Amino acid sequence: QSALTQPASVSGSPGHSITIPCSGTSSDVGGFTYVSWYQQHPDEAPKLIIFDVASRPSGVSDRFSGSKSGNTASLTISGLQAEDEADYYCSSYTSNTTYVFGTGTRVSVL
Amino acid sequence: QVQLVESGGGVVQPGGSVRLSCVASGFFFNSFGMHWVRQAPGKGLEWVAFIRFDGSSEHYADSVRGRFTVSRDNSKKTLYLQLNSLRIEDSGLYYCGKDTRPKVATNVASWGQGTRVTVS
């Protein structure tokens, strides 16, 4: 039940796009469509921004998009804004019927 | 709107026990699976446990299996987490969360504000 692997940090300029990869295995990310992404600002609870690989909850900006290829999922933030500075976590259902989060990525807007 | 309010945290000695509660409102509590997720200070999210909508099945992270027990009382719209044999590394902010599905741990769509457990 190892955590999914994410880069510790990613940065980008306002208006540009960034992509955060989330690496797993065939027993989690690669084996199911239950991949989600969460945004967490300092001292706040996490917020679901992508579920089922590429679906957005109501009210979440369409600047956030998700995808998956093999054992790696990705979150893309387009038109980067200052308010996007936060920690981002991927997650997946696993073949052990458990759930696992990624290691987390801090996004900085330059 | 969905509201989840956790309580029960505090300072506990190693080896001790504590029970966390999460009161839900704003949705049909008995129709959705529920999670517990924790976050140690300055660290990432760690999934702890999931329970099906009807309480008939529970799933745990390896790090807590055999020590923690998740349960629910649908008549009271309340989720519980019993923490036993606590260790220093169990310290953190414990969140309860609502899934979008009833039977499988697929996502944490809604989160409470958390209750802090300190093992010291």
Interface residues (C-beta under 8 A of the other chain):
Chain A: Q1 A3 Y34 S36 Y38 Q40 A45 P46 K47 L48 F51 D52 P57 D87 Y89 S91 Y93 T97 T98 Y99 V100 F101 G102 T103 G104
Chain B: H35 V37 G44 L45 E46 W47 F50 H59 Y60 A61 D62 Y95 T100 V104 A105 T106 N107 V108 A109 S110 W111 G112 Q113 G114
